[in-house]
Amino acid sequence: MSDTIPDAPRIEAIELHRIEVPLVRPFETSFGRETVREVLMVRVRTDAGDGWGECVAGRDPFYSSEYVDGAASVIERHLGPALLGRLRVDGRAVSRDPMPRGASVPLAAAVAPALAFVAGHRMAKGALEAAVLDAELRAQGRSMGEAFGAERDWVDCGVSVGIAPTLEELLDEVTGYLEEGYRRIKLKIRPGWDLVPVGAVRELMGPAGMLQVDANTAYTADDIPLLARLDDLDLLLIEQPFAEEDLATHARLAAECDTPVCLDESILGVSTAIDAIERGATSIINIKPGRMGGYLEALRVHDVCCELDVPAWCGGMLETGVGRAANVALAALPGFVLPGDTSASSRYYAEDLTEPFVLGTGEHHGQLRVPDGPGTGVTVRDELLRAWAPAQPVTLAR
Ligand code: NPG
């Protein structure tokens, strides 16, 4: 592909590394319970150096239709060969204006157009684009924050709290996170685990505490009266109560309750973001680059949010340090006005795949520092990559 783009690095090989990373505690949502995070890591080798990208697809297709085996397969069979020039790719890529804010990453910007011949599979595409972006920025000696247009050196962090076995355990967990300094709490909810636990956490945090809930599509239109009762609990937002494709019911809820409705699963890029905002289905957007096919589309959605005055925040998918580093850089943009699911590595992992992300102290209590080294600014620990790998990596070469 790089043959068509002057001065861009040339992709020589793509490696797919499967790893299984133990979680410090099980993470339960309305769609399942994880004790180990199965991750697909992508390394792109170019003639100007390597880059890493993290695929956020889960082990099973519960959060979205994508899952790790599917992502690995589509990269091996379709996306990887296209990037390596084994499938024909034309020059369309560079004629678009894919990277806002004047950044110069021609190879990364060419990835999404070159892969557009495959329908969907945004998480797989996003991992490849992130790896190319990392390699290209490392070669230029520029950080992701700089390339994205970050305006802050530190970002405010929230934490996502799974469904707990008991109310008491939930309150203990939340208390621990508040003591660590997290600036907002997000509670996972589902039918049967909503008003009571959320009310208890509101009481624990007091009226000023930033609290929001995430249903991961677990409710239906019949639940609108129940969800409207959350208004009493003064939440920042309610995230994705209904199915991914059901904008109409989200718009109904938004009209019938005071708590702002925020979409996550439904927002697949700029066009769905604009559609959802215009239809009144969302007034806040959770930006997750993997779900949108990569950081460059996430930047475009960020710019749309700024233009339309819609608050955004950066979501998380239990990323290792590789994905976390890029998310933190993204969250430093001006449109990210609410704390993100950008928690410290220790929230999920005893050991991270890279140097750990640690919450700041003093005036940076509850914040993470935006990495400023080239590319993601973090380094993958080879020994852990090997130790956590259930199988040998797969290499695709030219
Ligand atoms: O802090 O990285 C994090 C996780 C935040 O709750 C979180 N993510 O629905 O937003 C979500 C949820 C999620 C996790 C979704 C893993 C899919 C996979």
Residues whose N, C-alpha, C, O or C-beta is under 5 A from the ligand:
A	BS01	NPG	Y63 S160 G316 M317 L318 E319 D341 S343
